[in-house]
Amino acid sequence: MKKRNIQFLMWGVIYLSFSAFFFFAAAFLSGNLKKHTPAAIELYNAQGLNVSMEQAASFAERGWFAAASVGEKIQVTDLEESKSVTAYYQTTTSNYGAYANLHFTEGGYFSADVSVEYAVVIPKSLSVELFAEKSGKKILYMNEIQAVVCGVYEDGDLLVQLGSANIPVIYGNAWKSSDLPAEHLLLEADAGKAAIQQKQETAVIMETPLEGEMNDFGRLHQLGDSILLLGFFFSGLWFIFRFCIFSYHKFISAYECKEPNAKRGFTAFLGLGVFFFTVIGFGFLLQLVRIPAVYLPENNIFDISYYGQEVLNGIQQMNTDCRIMDFSRICAVYLCTEAGCLILAVPFFWAGCQRLRRGFLHGSIKEVKHF
């Protein structure tokens, strides 16, 4: 095999290696999205949902949903007041930790019958900063109010930090703040019901209208999986195009062939067989992608302006500062990063396949000419 053939093959392997790396990264992000965001429906309004935390807590005890109040930035210090950190505080119901999919390294979420007046859970980064060299019971001051730390939860990876504006979020109980309005509710997603239906049912249960933004994180998880499968779909199109070209060449060869009819018939049959194989393969590829209808335009799936607006909305969601810990922002960061990895992976895959094809084809042509 000639030096040029080896170069083609080496470049093909390199391109495919880069493609595999980006595909692996996209798959990792798709899985990690589910780990760090709840499979729930969020009802959100920065000014409140016309539902008090006291009212929300009474229903949350029955296991229907979890609630968090309108948050605020506060100054947090250790017991000796030797360190001061800016954090974001939200009063929540006792079941919020389970709904928000928090993962604890120490302790756990406070219970509904916690004996202390102010109980909180804090992120690991804040725990390390305030209590790095201390052991035992953790106590901190929030705007000069003493609170007991019941648990320490994981901050998450870099993308979670980007999605939460990299400010530590403290969740506390609602003993002294029951009149605060609920900023958002997390409803347990029911696969058999649409998000709007669950929102309406919750409004009926609470006997109050719930006007605000609605985010179905379960659907966002499906969208992440669909984006990954869409990448595999576009990669598989390389083989579809190559088979179509091969089939076309066979039909032309059969048409121009001056050999006996048997040989012409075999060539035409081969071209037809490859064409049907290509159609079947394309059909299987189409089955991979299942994008939730809520993320598609109503009248024309090729409406490019619609998708462009959705991308802009995602970028605006990442840059918004109306709320520090926002699951929608985290989802937007993950989905944009996943899409970026696939945009890089597919061209590398196509280039790698083309390089390998040229390496093998170039060697075959040389051998035929030499013979």
C-alpha positions as CSV (number, residue, x, y, z in Angstrom):
1,M,0.0,0.0,0.0
2,K,1.4,3.4,-1.0
3,K,2.3,6.2,1.4
4,R,-0.6,8.3,0.2
5,N,-3.0,5.5,1.0
6,I,-1.6,5.2,4.6
7,Q,-2.0,9.0,5.0
8,F,-5.7,8.8,4.0
9,L,-6.3,5.9,6.4
10,M,-4.5,7.7,9.3
11,W,-6.5,10.9,8.8
12,G,-9.7,8.9,8.6
13,V,-8.9,7.2,12.0
14,I,-8.1,10.6,13.5
15,Y,-11.3,12.2,12.3
16,L,-13.4,9.3,13.5
17,S,-11.7,9.4,16.9
18,F,-12.6,13.1,17.3
19,S,-16.1,12.3,16.2
20,A,-16.4,9.4,18.7
21,F,-15.2,11.8,21.5
22,F,-17.8,14.4,20.7
23,F,-20.5,11.8,20.4
24,F,-19.5,10.4,23.8
25,A,-19.6,13.9,25.3
26,A,-23.1,14.5,23.9
27,A,-24.3,11.2,25.3
28,F,-22.7,12.0,28.7
29,L,-24.4,15.4,28.7
30,S,-27.8,13.9,27.8
31,G,-27.5,11.5,30.7
32,N,-26.2,14.1,33.1
33,L,-29.1,16.4,32.3
34,K,-31.5,13.9,33.9
35,K,-29.2,13.6,37.0
36,H,-29.1,17.3,37.8
37,T,-32.7,18.4,36.8
38,P,-36.0,17.1,38.1
39,A,-38.3,15.0,36.0
40,A,-41.1,17.3,37.0
41,I,-43.3,20.1,35.8
42,E,-42.4,23.5,37.1
43,L,-44.8,26.4,37.5
44,Y,-42.8,29.6,37.9
45,N,-43.3,33.3,38.4
46,A,-40.6,35.6,39.8
47,Q,-43.2,37.8,41.5
48,G,-45.0,34.8,43.1
49,L,-47.9,32.5,42.1
50,N,-50.6,34.0,44.3
51,V,-50.1,31.0,46.6
52,S,-48.6,31.4,50.1
53,M,-46.0,29.0,51.4
54,E,-48.3,28.1,54.2
55,Q,-51.0,27.1,51.7
56,A,-48.5,25.2,49.6
57,A,-47.0,23.4,52.6
58,S,-50.5,22.0,53.6
59,F,-50.9,20.4,50.1
60,A,-47.2,19.4,49.8
61,E,-47.6,17.2,52.9
62,R,-50.0,15.0,50.9
63,G,-47.3,14.4,48.3
64,W,-48.8,16.3,45.4
65,F,-46.0,18.7,44.8
66,A,-43.1,20.7,46.3
67,A,-42.8,24.5,46.6
68,A,-40.2,27.2,47.0
69,S,-40.7,30.8,48.0
70,V,-39.5,34.0,46.3
71,G,-35.7,34.0,47.1
72,E,-33.4,36.7,48.2
73,K,-29.7,37.3,48.4
74,I,-28.3,37.2,51.9
75,Q,-24.9,37.3,53.7
76,V,-24.0,34.1,55.4
77,T,-21.3,33.7,58.1
78,D,-20.0,30.9,60.3
79,L,-20.6,30.8,64.0
80,E,-17.5,32.9,64.8
81,E,-18.4,35.3,62.0
82,S,-14.9,35.0,60.7
83,K,-16.0,34.5,57.1
84,S,-18.8,36.1,55.1
85,V,-20.3,34.7,51.8
86,T,-23.0,36.0,49.6
87,A,-25.7,33.3,49.0
88,Y,-29.2,32.9,47.7
89,Y,-31.9,31.8,50.2
90,Q,-35.2,30.1,49.5
91,T,-37.8,28.9,51.9
92,T,-39.2,25.5,50.8
93,T,-41.5,22.7,51.7
94,S,-40.0,19.7,53.5
95,N,-40.3,17.5,50.4
96,Y,-38.5,19.9,48.0
97,G,-35.2,18.0,48.2
98,A,-36.7,14.9,46.7
99,Y,-38.6,16.8,43.9
100,A,-35.5,18.9,43.1
101,N,-33.4,15.8,42.7
102,L,-30.7,17.0,45.2
103,H,-27.9,14.5,46.0
104,F,-26.6,14.7,49.6
105,T,-23.0,14.1,50.8
106,E,-23.8,14.8,54.4
107,G,-27.2,14.5,56.3
108,G,-30.3,15.1,54.3
109,Y,-33.3,17.4,53.7
110,F,-35.1,18.7,56.8
111,S,-38.3,17.0,57.7
112,A,-41.7,18.6,58.2
113,D,-41.5,18.1,62.0
114,V,-37.9,19.4,62.4
115,S,-37.4,20.6,66.0
116,V,-35.2,23.6,65.3
117,E,-36.8,27.0,64.3
118,Y,-34.4,27.5,61.3
119,A,-33.2,24.4,59.5
120,V,-31.3,24.7,56.2
121,V,-29.5,22.6,53.7
122,I,-26.4,24.1,51.9
123,P,-24.3,23.2,48.9
124,K,-20.9,21.5,49.4
125,S,-18.9,24.5,48.1
126,L,-20.4,26.7,50.9
127,S,-19.8,24.0,53.5
128,V,-16.1,23.8,52.5
129,E,-15.8,27.6,52.5
130,L,-17.4,28.1,55.9
131,F,-16.6,24.8,57.7
132,A,-13.5,23.5,56.0
133,E,-11.6,22.8,59.3
134,K,-14.5,22.1,61.5
135,S,-16.3,18.9,62.5
136,G,-19.6,18.1,64.2
137,K,-22.7,20.2,64.2
138,K,-22.7,23.0,61.6
139,I,-24.4,26.3,62.5
140,L,-24.4,29.4,60.5
141,Y,-25.8,33.0,60.6
142,M,-28.1,34.2,57.8
143,N,-28.4,38.0,58.1
144,E,-27.7,37.5,61.8
145,I,-30.3,34.7,62.2
146,Q,-28.9,31.5,63.5
147,A,-29.7,28.3,61.5
148,V,-28.8,24.7,61.9
149,V,-27.4,22.8,58.8
150,C,-29.3,19.6,58.4
151,G,-27.6,18.4,55.1
152,V,-25.0,19.2,52.5
153,Y,-25.8,18.6,48.9
154,E,-23.6,18.3,45.8
155,D,-23.1,21.5,43.8
156,G,-23.1,19.7,40.5
157,D,-20.6,19.9,37.6
158,L,-19.4,23.0,35.7
159,L,-22.6,23.1,33.5
160,V,-24.8,23.1,36.6
161,Q,-22.7,26.0,38.0
162,L,-23.1,27.9,34.8
163,G,-26.8,27.3,34.8
164,S,-27.2,28.5,38.5
165,A,-25.0,31.6,38.1
166,N,-22.4,30.0,40.4
167,I,-23.9,31.4,43.6
168,P,-24.5,29.0,46.5
169,V,-28.2,28.3,47.1
170,I,-29.5,27.6,50.6
171,Y,-32.9,26.0,51.2
172,G,-34.6,26.5,54.5
173,N,-37.9,25.6,56.3
174,A,-40.9,27.8,56.4
175,W,-41.5,28.3,60.2
176,K,-41.2,32.1,60.2
177,S,-42.0,32.9,56.6
178,S,-45.3,31.1,55.9
179,D,-46.9,34.2,54.5
180,L,-44.3,34.5,51.7
181,P,-45.6,33.8,48.2
182,A,-44.5,30.7,46.4
183,E,-42.1,31.5,43.5
184,H,-42.4,28.1,41.9
185,L,-44.0,24.7,42.3
186,L,-42.6,21.4,41.2
187,L,-45.3,19.0,40.2
188,E,-44.6,15.2,40.0
189,A,-44.8,14.5,36.3
190,D,-47.5,12.0,35.2
191,A,-46.6,10.3,31.9
192,G,-50.3,9.9,31.1
193,K,-51.2,13.5,31.4
194,A,-50.1,16.7,29.5
195,A,-48.4,19.4,31.5
196,I,-51.2,21.9,31.0
197,Q,-53.7,19.3,32.3
198,Q,-51.6,18.8,35.5
199,K,-51.4,22.6,35.9
200,Q,-55.1,22.9,35.7
201,E,-55.7,20.1,38.1
202,T,-53.3,21.6,40.6
203,A,-55.1,25.0,40.3
204,V,-58.4,23.3,41.1
205,I,-56.9,21.5,44.1
206,M,-55.5,24.8,45.5
207,E,-58.6,26.7,44.5
208,T,-56.5,29.5,43.0
209,P,-55.4,30.4,39.4
210,L,-51.7,29.5,38.8
211,E,-50.6,32.1,36.3
212,G,-47.0,31.8,35.3
213,E,-44.4,30.2,33.2
214,M,-44.6,26.4,32.8
215,N,-41.6,24.2,32.1
216,D,-42.0,20.4,31.6
217,F,-38.5,19.1,32.5
218,G,-39.5,15.5,31.6
219,R,-40.1,16.8,28.0
220,L,-36.8,18.6,28.1
221,H,-35.1,15.3,29.0
222,Q,-36.8,13.7,26.0
223,L,-35.6,16.6,23.9
224,G,-32.0,15.9,25.0
225,D,-32.3,12.3,24.0
226,S,-33.8,13.3,20.7
227,I,-31.0,15.7,19.9
228,L,-28.5,12.9,20.5
229,L,-30.4,10.5,18.2
230,L,-30.6,13.3,15.6
231,G,-26.8,13.4,15.6
232,F,-26.7,9.6,14.9
233,F,-29.3,10.1,12.2
234,F,-27.2,12.7,10.4
235,S,-24.1,10.5,10.7
236,G,-26.0,7.6,9.2
237,L,-27.0,9.7,6.2
238,W,-23.4,9.4,4.9
239,F,-24.0,5.7,4.3
240,I,-27.4,6.4,2.8
241,F,-25.9,8.9,0.3
242,R,-23.0,6.5,-0.6
243,F,-25.5,3.6,-1.2
244,C,-27.6,5.9,-3.4
245,I,-24.6,6.9,-5.5
246,F,-23.6,3.2,-5.8
247,S,-27.1,2.3,-6.9
248,Y,-27.1,5.1,-9.4
249,H,-23.8,4.0,-10.9
250,K,-25.1,0.4,-11.2
251,F,-28.2,1.5,-13.1
252,I,-26.1,3.6,-15.5
253,S,-23.7,0.8,-15.9
254,A,-26.6,-1.6,-16.7
255,Y,-28.1,0.9,-19.2
256,E,-24.8,1.5,-21.0
257,C,-23.6,-2.1,-20.8
258,K,-23.1,-3.9,-24.2
259,E,-22.6,-7.3,-22.6
260,P,-25.1,-10.1,-22.7
261,N,-28.5,-9.5,-21.1
262,A,-27.7,-11.8,-18.1
263,K,-24.9,-9.5,-17.0
264,R,-26.9,-6.4,-17.6
265,G,-29.8,-7.9,-15.6
266,F,-27.5,-8.8,-12.7
267,T,-26.1,-5.3,-12.6
268,A,-29.5,-3.7,-12.6
269,F,-30.7,-6.2,-10.0
270,L,-27.8,-5.3,-7.7
271,G,-28.5,-1.6,-8.1
272,L,-32.2,-2.1,-7.3
273,G,-31.3,-4.3,-4.3
274,V,-29.0,-1.6,-2.9
275,F,-31.6,1.1,-3.5
276,F,-34.2,-0.8,-1.6
277,F,-31.7,-1.5,1.2
278,T,-31.0,2.2,1.3
279,V,-34.7,3.0,1.6
280,I,-35.2,0.5,4.4
281,G,-32.1,1.8,6.2
282,F,-33.4,5.4,5.9
283,G,-36.7,4.3,7.4
284,F,-34.9,2.7,10.4
285,L,-32.9,5.9,10.9
286,L,-36.1,8.0,10.9
287,Q,-37.4,5.8,13.7
288,L,-34.5,6.9,16.0
289,V,-35.7,10.5,16.3
290,R,-38.8,11.2,18.5
291,I,-38.9,15.0,19.2
292,P,-41.7,16.0,21.5
293,A,-44.4,17.9,19.5
294,V,-44.3,20.8,22.0
295,Y,-40.9,21.8,20.6
296,L,-41.9,21.6,16.9
297,P,-43.7,24.4,14.9
298,E,-47.4,23.8,14.4
299,N,-47.7,24.1,10.6
300,N,-44.3,23.5,9.1
301,I,-41.5,21.5,10.6
302,F,-39.0,23.2,8.3
303,D,-39.8,26.6,9.7
304,I,-36.2,27.7,10.3
305,S,-37.2,31.0,11.9
306,Y,-39.0,29.0,14.7
307,Y,-36.0,27.0,15.6
308,G,-33.8,30.1,15.5
309,Q,-36.2,31.8,17.9
310,E,-36.1,28.8,20.2
311,V,-32.2,28.9,20.2
312,L,-32.4,32.7,21.1
313,N,-34.8,31.9,23.9
314,G,-32.4,29.4,25.3
315,I,-29.5,31.8,25.2
316,Q,-31.7,34.5,26.9
317,Q,-32.7,32.0,29.5
318,M,-29.0,31.3,30.3
319,N,-28.3,35.0,30.6
320,T,-31.3,36.0,32.7
321,D,-30.7,37.2,36.3
322,C,-34.3,37.1,37.6
323,R,-33.5,33.9,39.5
324,I,-30.2,32.4,40.7
325,M,-31.1,28.7,40.9
326,D,-33.2,28.1,37.8
327,F,-33.6,24.6,36.4
328,S,-34.7,26.0,33.0
329,R,-31.3,27.7,32.7
330,I,-29.5,24.5,33.6
331,C,-31.4,22.6,30.9
332,A,-30.6,25.4,28.4
333,V,-26.9,25.1,29.2
334,Y,-26.9,21.3,28.8
335,L,-29.0,21.3,25.6
336,C,-26.9,24.0,23.9
337,T,-23.7,22.2,24.9
338,E,-25.0,18.9,23.7
339,A,-26.1,20.3,20.4
340,G,-22.7,22.0,20.0
341,C,-20.9,18.7,20.5
342,L,-23.1,17.0,17.9
343,I,-22.5,19.8,15.4
344,L,-18.8,19.1,15.7
345,A,-19.2,15.3,15.8
346,V,-21.2,14.8,12.6
347,P,-18.7,16.6,10.2
348,F,-15.8,14.8,11.7
349,F,-17.6,11.5,11.2
350,W,-18.4,12.3,7.5
351,A,-14.8,13.4,6.9
352,G,-13.4,10.3,8.6
353,C,-15.6,8.0,6.5
354,Q,-14.6,9.8,3.3
355,R,-10.9,9.6,4.2
356,L,-11.1,5.9,4.8
357,R,-13.0,5.4,1.6
358,R,-10.4,7.3,-0.4
359,G,-7.6,5.3,1.3
360,F,-9.1,1.9,0.4
361,L,-10.4,3.1,-3.0
362,H,-7.1,4.8,-4.0
363,G,-5.2,1.5,-3.3
364,S,-7.7,-0.6,-5.2
365,I,-7.4,1.7,-8.3
366,K,-3.6,1.6,-8.2
367,E,-3.6,-2.2,-8.0
368,V,-6.1,-2.5,-11.0
369,K,-4.0,-0.1,-13.1
370,H,-0.8,-1.9,-12.3
371,F,-2.3,-5.2,-13.2
